[in-house]
Amino acid sequence: MDRKSHRPSCAQQLRRQAERQGRSVQAVAQTIHAHCSVSQLRAQRLARGLTLKQAADGLNALGEGRADAPRVDGDQLGHWETGRQPRPNTLGLLCEFYECMPQDLGFGSAAAAVPTPSSALVLAEQPMPPAVAPREPFAAESLEQQVDAARRSVDRTLAVGTVSATQLDLLDEQVLWAREQYVYAPPAPMIKVLLGHLSEVEDLAAHRQPAAVQVRLSELTAMLSTLIADGLMKMGHLTRSQSWYATARHAADDSGNTELRARVRAQAAMLPFYYGPMEAAVSLSREARIICRGRPSATAAFAAAAEARALAKLGDTEGAQAALRYATAAFEQSGAGGAADNDAFGFPERRFRLYESGTLTALGRTGQARRVQEAALRLYPTKTGIDPALISFEAALCLAHDRSLTEACQLAAATFLRIIPEHRTPIVQERAREVIGALPPGAQSGRAARELREILALPPGQM
């Protein structure tokens, strides 16, 4: 198409908006095709919220057992979506999968004819291409590593010294998928996934690319590095987390993307917020807010909310209240993500309430904090990460501030036990210990506090 196509995240926003309006999938596909400047075939997939891999798997499942059904992978589907003509039997399978006509996929109806036996014979009689000597695998590589390395090598060869639009779209989709998975997946396996995606991005970025391509690769590097840093922080690898956050800031600055530069800094403020020094958390979140230049956005709201929470921890009541007011105004004006926003780089209302709860709890405004906590917990989906647990730990801190000491320890213990073992990382343990630290000195050696310490000391398998 003549215009530059938009990224998958744009189609995701259009799809969510259309779902709220009750529009049909075909209407959503037409909107994405017109607005995002993508092919009609790609628009059909994006209208259903499918990645290339998910669509390819669905096509293969649909064609299973059929003699004429092609085997499809994400790369091949990407080629069809960017202009390559599929064979007639493939087009028929695509129409069946997307429940539409060839015209709805951007292909003429005549192309849907089934190939005749004679045409199949002609294809069968075509000479095979000369054999290529196989790549000698490294002895230490697993089969999976060899397969991935070979595919990346072929992709680079096809790109002829640059990165194709299909490759960038594939990477965008993979990273978007990882951002959604990160919201609820345990950090250890998720970091492995992120490192795999980053390896592909790094392979491409290591070669000289056109400026527009390099910008997108730097953006992807910044996003992946930020999530890796956050996962390492959750697992208690603080020095490594700090180094990865520095890498993320470097990549974001290299991209020149103002929103991303601010977002990475606001996220990096979480490390000093949980582990100190608190002044560094204020500095990073304030820098992020300043980079936003007063424009109301989800990132501006996130940065100001993080700043408010850190200032409240330092006892700066006036500064925390001012930052929270700014965050509230920015959040309301930005129209930030709703309940369906499951992107690690999103800032839906439930996350905003998490930061608001932390600010109010640290300021000792326990009544307001409880109302915010209750409202936030109602917004979380069934499948989620540790954020609801963090809110419950805030509720336990409120009980401790109100001198309900036994109840505070019991709530913290029950919250910790509800967390699946893979999510019981050091950051969760630290939040539970913070409840003990909020008790008066005499109560810290009491029965309820002792029982909470014993639970935190047990190996996951014995809980």
N, C-alpha and C positions, 0 to 999 in steps of 0.2 A: 504494500500500500504506500501511497505517497507520503502520508504523515508518519511521524515516529510513533510506534505503538506504545501504549502505556504498560506499566508493570502489572503482574498478577494481583498485587494488593489493591489496585484500583478496581479491578473487576470484582474482587472480594467485597469491597464496600458497596458497589452497585448491587451485588447479589443480596446482601443483607438488607439494604434499603428496599429492594423489590419484595423480599420475603415479608417484610413488615406491611407492605402495601397489598399483599395477596396476589401478586402478578404471576402469570404462568412462566414456566421455564423458557418457552419459545420467545416470549416477550422480553425476558431478561437477556436472552442470547442476542436478540436484535439490538437491544440497548448497548450491550458490551461491544458488539461489532461496530456500531456507529461511534460510540464515545471513545473506546480504547484503541481504535484503528487496528484491530486484529482481524484475521480471516474469520469467515463464518464458521468453519470447522472448529477453530480454536474457541470461538465465542460459545459454541454449544458445550464444550467441555468446561470452560470457566463458569458458565451459568449454573452448572451442577456442582461447582466447588471441587472438581477432581484435579489431581495432579496428573502429569503425563503418565507416570507409572501406574497410578490407580486406574486411569482410563484404559491403558494397555492391558492391565490384568483383567479388567472387565470384558474387554473385547475377546481376549483369549478364552475366558471362561464361557462366553456366549458361543464361541465357535468350536468349543471342545467336542470332539467326536464327528465333526464334519470334514469330509475328505478335502473339500475345496477351500476351507477356512485358512487364512494366513496366520502365521505366528507373528505377533506384534510386540515391539518393545517401545520404550519411551522415545528413543532417538528417532525411530522410523515414523512414529506418530507425529513427532515434531516437524519432520520433513514434509509430511502431508499438510500440516497446518500452515506451512509457510510457502505453499505453492506447488509442491510436487504432486502429480496426478496419481491417485491410487488405482490399482487394477479394478475391473468391474466387480469381481467377487468381493474384494475388500470394501469397495464403496457400499455394496449391499449390506455387508456386516456393520459398517459405520451407521448406515441409515437405521438398521434394526436396533442398534445399541442406543442411539440418540432419539429414536422414535420420531423420525422426520423424513422428509423427502430429500433427494440429492440436491435440489435447488437450495434447500435450507442449509446445506453444508458448503455451498459455493461451487457445486459441480453440476453440469448439465444432466438432464434425465437420461439421455441416450447412453451415458457412460455406465448406467446401472445394469446393462445387459450382461447376462452370464456368458462367459467365454465358451465357444464351441469346442468340441473335441479336436477339430483340425487346428484351431489356434493354439490349443494346449500342446499339440504335437509339434508345431513349429517352434514353440518355446523350448520344448524338450530337446529338439535337434540342434539348438544353438550350441556352438563349442564352449566348453568350460574355460574360464580364464586360467592362465598358467599358474601352477602352484607356486606359492611363496614359501620360502624357507621359514620354518617356525622360529619364533624368538626363543633363545636359550634362557630358561628361567633360572633365577638365582635359587640355589639349594635351600636357603633359609626362608624363602617366601612361601606362604600358604597358597593354596589354589585361589582363594578369594583375592589375595593381594595380586597374584599374577593376572587374574581376569581384569581387575580394576586398572592395573598399570597398562595392560594392552589396550583397553578401551580408551583410556586417556591419550595414549600414543596415537591411536587412530584418529581421535577427535582433533588432535593438534595437526595431524597431517591433512585432514580435510579442511581445516581452517586456513591453510596456506599462509602461515605467518601472522594471522590475526584471529580474532574470536568472532564466530558467526553469531547472528542474532538468535538462532535456535539454542546455541550453547548458553548464552547469557540468560535466556528465558528459562532454560532448564535449571541453571544455578539459582535463579531468582525463586523458582518454585520449590526447589529443595530447601533453600534457606527459610522460605515462608513456612513450609511444612515443619521444619525444625523449630521455628519460633512458636508454633502452635503446640507442638509436642512438649516443648520445654515447660509450659505452664503447669503440667501435671506429672511429667516423667521424673523419676529419681535422678539426681545429678550425675552419679558415676557412669551409668550406661549412656546418658545423654551427652556427656563430654566426649565419649568415643565417637558418637555420631557427628558431633560438631567438628571434631578434628578431621574426620574423613572429608566433610564438605570443604573445610578450610584448605586441605591439601590440594583439592582440585582448583580452588580459586588461586592458590599460591602458584601452582604450575603455570596457569595462564598469565598471572601478573608478573611472573619472572621474565617474560619476554616483552619487548617494546610493543605497546599497543596504541591505537588512536586515543586521543584524549578522552572522548566520550566513553570508550570502553574502559579505560583505566579508572575513570571516576566510579563507574558501577562496580568494578572489582574492588576498589578501595572501600566502597560502602559495604559490600558483602563482607570484606575482611573485618571491618569495624563491628558489624553486627555479630558475627560469629565469635570474635575475640571477646566481646562484651559478655556474651552468654557463657563462654568458657570461664572467664574471670568470675562471674557470678556463681557458677557451679563449684569452682574451686573454693570460693569463700564459704559456701554452704558446708563443704566438706572439711573446713578448717585449715586448708592450705593457704595461709594468709600471704606469705611472701610471693608464692607463684600467682596468686590472685592479683596482687598489686602489680606485678610485672605484666600480666595480661591486660589489666586495665590501662596501663601505660601504652601498650601496643594498640589497644582499641582507640585510644585518644589520638595516637599518631595517625592511624589509618583514617579516622573520621576527619581529622584536619587535612589530610592529603586529598580527601574527596571534595572538600570545599562545601559540603552539604551542611548548612547552618543548623537545621533541625537535628541532624544526626550528631553533630559536634556537641550540641547542648545535651542531647539525650544520653550520650556516652558519659559525660561528666556527672549528670544527675545520678546515673546508675552507679558510677564509681564511688559516689558519696556514701553508698551503703556499707562499704568496707570499713571506713573509719567510724561510721555511726554505730556499728555493732561491736567493733573491736578497738576503737580509738585511734588517734585523738579526735574528740568530738569537734574541735575547732576546724579540723581538716574537712569534716563532713559539711560544716557550714560553708567553708570556702568553696568547695567543689560545687555544691548545689547553687550557691549564689552566683558563681561564674556561669553555670548553665542558664540560670534565669536571665542574666545580663545578655548572654549570647542570643537569647530569644528576642531581644530588643523590644520588649513590651507588646509583642504580638500575641493575642490569646490563642493558645494551642494546647494540645494534650501535654506536650513536653514542657511548656511554660508552667502549666498547672502542677506537673510532676515535680519540677525543680523547686517551685515555691513551697509545695507541700513537704518535700524533703528538708528544705531549709527551715521551715517552721518546726518540724519535729526535732531537728538537731538543736535549734535555739532553745526550745522548751527543755531539752535535756540539760542544757547549760544554765538554766534558770533565768534566761532572758525573756521574761513574760511579755513585755511590750513588743520586742522584736518578733517573737513567735506569733503573737496575735496579729501583727501587721502582715507577716508572711502568709499566715493562714487565710486572712481576708483576701489577699492578692490571689492565692491559689484557688479559692472558691470562685472568685470572679472570672479568672482565666478558664477554669473548668466549665463553668456555666456558659460562657461566651463561645468556647471552642466547639461545643457539641460533641465532646469526646465520646469514645466508644460506649455502647450500651451493654446489656447483659450478654449478648452473643459474642462480644469481643474476647476471643481466647488467644490473643497474640501476646507473646512476651514483651513486645515493644509497644503494645497498646497501653492505655491508661483508662480502663473502664471505671464506673462509679465505685465498684467494690474495692478497687485498689485505692482510689482517692479516700474512701472511708477508712481504710486501714491506716493511712498516714494521718488523717484527721484524728482517729482514735489515739494514736501514739502521742500526738501533740497535746490533746486534752488530758490524757492520763498523766503525762509528765508535768503538766501545769496544775495537777491536783483537782481538776474539774471532773470528778468521778461520775456525777449524775449525767452530765452531757456525754461523757465518754461512753457510758453504758448504752445510752440510746443510739449512739453512732455504731457501736459494736453490734447491737441487735439488728440494726438496719443493714449493716454490711454482711453479716452472716446469712441473711435471707437472700442475698444477691448471688451467692456462690453456687455454681453448678455442682452436680454430684461428683463428677470427675475433675479433680483439681489438685493443686499442690499443697504447700504448707501454710499458705496465707491464712486460712481459717483458724489453724492452730495458733498462729501468731496473734490473731485477734483475741482468741480465748486466753492466751497468756497475758494480754493487756487487761482483760477482764479480771484475771487473778490479781494483777497488780493493783487494780482499783479496789478489790476487796482488802488487800493488804493495807492500802492507804486509809481505808475506812475501819481498820482494826478488826476486820473479820478474818482473823489470822488462820484458823483451822480451815475455813472454807476456801481461803486463797490457796493453801497448799493442796487441798483435795482437788480443786478445779485444775491446778497445774498438773497434778499427777494423772488425773483422768484424761486431760488433753494429750499428755505425752503418750499414754498407753493407747490412745485411739489412732495415733500416727503409725502408718505401716513401717516395718523395720527399715526399708530402703530409704525412707525419708527422715529417719531419726539421726540426722547428721549433727555435728558439733554446734551448728548455729541454733538448732532447736534446743539442744541441751543447755546452751548459754541462756536462752530466753527463759527456760524453766528455772535455772539457777538465779536469774535476776529476781524472781518472785521471792526466793529465800533471802536474797540480799535486801529486799524491801521490808522484811520483818524487823521489829524491834530486836535489839541484841539478845534479850532474854528469850524471845520466842524462837530464835534461830537454832537453839538446841532442844526445842520442844519436840513432842512426839510426832506431830504432823510434819514438821520440817525434816525430822530424821527419816520418816517413811518416804518422803519425796526424794531425799538424797539416795536412799536405798534403791528406789525404782530407777533413778538416773544411772546408778552404778551397775545395774544388771545387764548382762549381755543380751542382745536382741532376742536370741532364741529362748531365753528363760522368762520372757515377759508374758 
